[in-house]
Amino acid sequence: MQKNEKKQRNVGKVATKIMAVILAAMMVLSVAASLIYYLVNMG
């Protein structure tokens, strides 16, 4: 039982880390994309 519970918790931690990385990457990409968009349209 204990091993199974520990595995479940580790999977949750890894999943949350992956989600955080994906969200951070999306935020950075969206900011970069909007900056490029504004630069292209201002020119």
N, C-alpha and C positions, 0 to 999 in steps of 0.2 A: 504493500500500500504506500509506504513512504516514498519509495523510489518513483512510483507512478506520479504521486503528487508533486515531487520535486521536478520531474520532467515537465509536467504541465506548467508549473510556474516559470521554468526557464523558457519554454516556448512562448509564453505570454510576454516575458521581458524582451525576448528577441523580436517578437512581432511589434511591440510598441516602439522599439528602437528603429526598426525598419520603417514603420509608419512616420516617425519623427523625421527621419532622413528624407523620405519621399516628400513630406510636406515642406521641409526646409528647401529642398531642391526646387520644388514647384514655385515657392515664393520667390527665390532668387531668379528663376527663369522668367517669371511673370514681370518682375521689376525690370530685368534686362530687356525683355521684349518690348515693354511699354516705352522705355528710354529710347530704344532703337526706332520704334514707331514714331515717337515725337521728333527725333532728330531727322528722320527721313521726310516727314511731312513739313517740318519747319523750313527745310532747305529749298 
